[in-house]
Amino acid sequence: MTYLLKLRSYLKPYLRPTLFNLILLLSITGLSLVVPRILQGVIDQGLKAEATAFLIRSALILLGIGIVTAALNLVQNYLTSWVAAHVGYDLRNAMYDHIQYLPFGYHDHAQTGQLISRCIEDVRSIQDFAGGSIIQIIQLAVLTVGVVAVLVSSNARLALIALLPLIPMVMMTTDFGQRITRLFYDVDNNLGDLSARLQENVTGVEVVRAFAREPYEMARFDQTNQAYFKSRITVISEWSKVMPTTNLLIVMGTILILLFGGGMVLRGQMTVGQLVAFNAYLLMLSAPVQQLAWLVNGMGEATAGARRVLEILDYQAEIQSPPDAVSLQTLSGRVEFRRVSLRYQDEKTDALLDVDLRVEPNQLIALIGQTGSGKTSLVNLIPRFYDVTEGAVLVDGVDVRRADLVSLRRQIGIVLQTSLLFSDTIRENIRYGRPDASDDEIIRAAKAAQAHEFITKFAEGYEMVVGERGVTLSGGQRQRVAIARALLMDPRILILDDSTSSVDTQTEKLIQEALDRLMEGRTTFVIAHRLATVRRADLILVMENGRIVQRGRHDELLAQGGLYKEIYDLQLSQQGRFLDEEAELSEILLARQRELDSLKGRRPADWSLS
């Protein structure tokens, strides 16, 4: 219950309709308490005295109460659903907004399926509780107090006897409520695992098909599904033990009234009408009390959901703009690393160690090294995707930890190895970083990225929806759209993470031409395995085990020997020979083209003299 109380702030904006709802609830409960009294009068005064007018008047009063109660119930049910829907809406928005600002370190460990489950299923359980269960619990509490008061005032001894079965019922329900919350927490976690498994399989469907691992994946899903199924069955088993016992205790109360109350009637201590009214009051409690197990069940589910929701909402993002953040205007592009070290959460070794680097505006920096050497970790510190463990990263002399994140990241363009496109039109994907961009600016960016030609070949052109993760486009097309997106932002600092490694030669040529345009007049960091980029870099950083072990230009590093020359000999020399042969072939083709151009306009007879 503590977790649910922490979420009470989401009910505050709807305090007025909630209070009005409670007034309606009290009115409905008050009217229901009048009905047994009227029945008592009908039996003791109307039927016994054969007073027809009294019977008709009583019937009309009951009809009026029924009509008013039905109208109040209609309004009350609408208000309950309205408040619940708004609470769920606000809570989902709050969770989604909070997730947007969670640091990369959180997402490194969080499962997507778990996040989806918390945003949808756990919020649904809280919404259901806020809408139905909490009102029913309040109604049960008010009704119980009212009925007990009436019964005690009517006949205290019989009331005590009739209410005796409620004592074990309350104790049993309290114990059930404590256990069911823990059980539902397990259910929700297993449901999150099931969502994660499904999401992972759907995302990786091509890999599954390629390796013919469908049976293996079905077995994994079945295993996770079994865990969810068993946790659900455990909840149902616990609940099924409570429900029949509740019904039995209600019946026991009725039996006690008939036994002891019937004796009182025979002895003249009560009238038949009083006994019927007494039993009617007790039966009035029976339906809500029978629902008590359901209500406790719903509260347990909502409490478990609230716990999982708060695990996200209470997670404080470490990476955010400080209160006195420096708003960065147009950057020149100077970047500096001062004795920077970085260790990821739950890791035992440093991803970066004692890195010192100064990059001047408009320089092209190439980073090379084996997998895990720290290249991506280094560039991820510039837009402050992670915070340094030691040292500082400065952009134009400002520590990125003091900079306003929005003003910083809006001036940094990133093109990844496999760039993500959203399930939207090509136009909206290109203008994602600049929502205010005009159509002419979008087209210019697409042309510069070598994307305009293939876009216009689609029937819908720029209005074509690319599908989830851009699957309707080829890898090269996605890259060029991503480059157009970066171009449109006109960033002062550019980060390219091996953007041409997974495409064919012709597509690579087109992408490289687009990247050449993109890099003009910007400070550029390139994680590269292509010699063409490495050769013309102003500074090459050779990384190993999180350190910069060599730095310099291509010719300087070759002359030094060491790791760069090893990488060059293993990976880049073949590319170099290919580039040299390609340049040689280009010269031959160019010479042949000149020769053909010189022959144009000459007569065939002249050709033989040549």
Secondary structure, 3 states (H helix, E strand, C coil): CHHHHHCHHHHHHHHHHHHHHHHHHHHHHHHHHHHHHHHHHHHHHHHHHCCHHHHHHHHHHHHHHHHHHHHHHHHHHHHHHHHHHHHHHHHHHHHHHHHHCCCHHHHHHCCHHHHHHHHHHHHHHHHHHHHHHHHHHHHHHHHHHHHHHHHHHHCHHHHHHHHCCHHHHHHHHHHHHHHHHHHHHHHHHHHHHHHHHHHHHHHCHHHHHHCCCHHHHHHHHHHHHHHHHHHHHHHHHHHHHHHHHHHHHHHHHHHHHHHHHHHHHHCCCCCHHHHHHHHHHHHHHHHHHHCHHHHHHHHHHHHHHHHHHHHHHCCCCCCCCCCCCECCCCCCCCEEEEEEEECCCCCCCCCEEEEEEEECCCCEEEEEECCCCCHHHHHHCCCCCCCCCEEEEEECCEECCCECHHHHHCCEEEECCCCCCCCCEHHHHHCCCCCCCCHHHHHHHHHHCCCHHHHHHCCCHHHCECCHHHCCCCHHHHHHHHHHHHHHHCCCEEEEECCCCCCCHHHHHHHHHHHHHHHCCCEEEEECCCHHHHHCCCEEEEEECCEEEEEECHHHHHHHCCHHHHHHHHHHHHHHHHHHHHHHHHHHHHHHHHHHHHHCCCCHHHHHHC
